[in-house]
């Protein structure tokens, strides 16, 4: 999820985007397609790369709250994190697999000014996880993206891919959760949940940290309804899973009245126990030295976790 809504981290990503605008993104080694997928009166931006082989899974990258597909495709930001290793996740996976990423309506571009994406048609906000899953299923079907899928979900994207796997198990080979937002976050946070939700995740639009995020078109998700949808959905059937968990605090996170920063980090990680428990023997890999955006600081680790699921 995006800064200060990247679970409260706006200054960090703004700095990344501002610095990254001075450089250009190299093209991945394999041919990349980028299309506006018509899903009935509106379009969704979808980019895919890498050879599609008969029967081989397609990797589908699902971004966190407020994030466009740029978090998987942009190479500029990697060098700004520190010792990032490897190309962006999208490019690295495209060397050996068919991989796709997309822009949900109202998400932010990692370009100068951090505008909302204009590559996907805006929709009425707020929405729920079920809305986002239904949208993704229609996009993949309309674009004829080959099944089965390995879903890679970061943060809120973890909630989306879990629900997708529960509702469409016949389409999913496996799932990689990248520091996921668990459906148990509201219950694990308990009395701290209202403050976390209302002060950090879904503050009033006029209190959002970036101008674009104050717009009525900016992505907004009903988190309580979404968590309830996941928990009430059919159980996730047996499939390969991997969970990547940060070891560092959310970048830029500070305590707010009624919500100590240490509690946010501890409880967010504690809630991931329910994700690990979705399937027996699910590996939980600690992304040592990474904060919430593991795909920025350790893209090679995300790629390795995806390769593990693909091989299982």
Order of alpha helices (4+ residues) and beta strands (2+ residues): alpha-beta-beta-beta-alpha-alpha-alpha-beta-alpha-beta-alpha-beta-alpha-alpha-beta-alpha-alpha-beta-alpha-alpha
